[in-house]
């Protein structure tokens, strides 16, 4: 096989991997999407709950950066989550202008519930793949995540 043919084969495999990544992501969020709807919230609410749950005390500005959305796009969903008593805002002890975000007990329970199925399925698939702890997958995801959220990944 020539070097050129090998590169074409490699590209085809990576093209397939990209498609698998896409379909895998769709499958990953499908079950969660159904659960999210059952709680009367949308995916944007879920992402807010997810990141506040992983990074308690996250500031509003940090959340905007993590989600890569505008203040205007965050405002409505955040108000809805506060009204549903899933999230609360607390002023920073040193600087009252800084607003930090936390999950309420109910919000933490919802976050846990929405993660349970995905974690269960990840464990199953890691086991089936022969990478029982997901070490290789985690390393690839970490490299991707570091491209856009390194300072947050290090806080997880």
Residue pairs with C-beta under 8 A, 6 or more apart in sequence:
1 9
28 118
28 121
29 43
31 117
31 118
31 121
32 46
32 114
32 117
32 118
33 43
35 113
35 114
35 117
36 42
36 43
36 45
36 46
36 114
39 110
40 84
41 80
41 81
41 84
42 77
44 67
44 69
44 73
44 77
45 77
45 80
45 81
45 86
46 114
47 67
48 63
48 67
48 74
48 77
48 78
48 81
48 87
49 81
49 86
49 87
49 103
49 107
49 110
49 111
49 114
50 111
50 114
50 115
51 58
51 63
51 66
51 67
52 58
52 63
52 87
52 101
52 102
52 103
52 107
53 103
53 107
53 108
53 111
54 156
55 62
55 66
55 152
55 155
55 156
56 101
56 102
56 103
57 100
57 101
57 102
58 66
58 100
58 101
59 92
59 98
59 99
59 100
59 101
60 71
60 74
60 78
60 89
60 99
60 101
62 152
63 74
63 101
64 70
64 71
64 74
66 149
66 152
67 74
68 148
78 87
81 87
81 107
82 88
82 89
85 104
85 106
85 107
86 103
86 104
86 106
86 107
86 110
87 101
87 102
87 103
87 104
87 107
88 101
88 102
88 103
88 104
89 99
89 100
89 101
89 102
90 99
90 100
90 101
90 102
91 97
91 98
91 99
91 100
92 98
92 99
92 100
103 111
122 134
126 132
126 133
126 134
126 137
129 137
131 137
142 153
145 153
146 153
